[in-house]
Structures are given as C-alpha cells and as structure tokens.
Amino acid sequence: MKTYDVHFNDANDSNNKGFKESFEYCKDYIESYNGTDESYFADYKGGIVSIVCNETEEEVYSEEVK
C-alpha cells in the first residue's frame, strides 16, 4: 500500500509534514486547513501545497495555498 505526505513549496523554501498516510487523509488535511494558520499554511500563502507519494516521490495533487 502506498503512503502519502503533504509538501509545501514557494519560491524560497519547502517543507513537508512527514505523513505516511492515505491519499484521502492528506486531501482531507489540505481541505480542512488551507486558508488557515495551521502548521505551514500561514508561511506558504501564495505558494503550493501538494500531495506526494512516499514510495515513488510522484506529486499526485497540488493547489495554491490560500
């Protein structure tokens, strides 16, 4: 079973949450907290938040940080 992590990127920096969760968990996390000051969302406004497969390092979803 593949696991996924949430990554944050902008022109200057990048971070990730260190999750080893399902795609659905990561998508729900983004939907719940994008646009809030939770975790890295406040630091990456205008950047990109994405879901990355831990096994393949493939980015499988992304959206702008609100």
Protein Blocks (a to p, Z undefined) as FASTA:
>chain_A
ZZdddddddfkbccdehiacdfklmmmmmmmmgopaehjlmmmgoiacddddfklopafb
dcddZZ
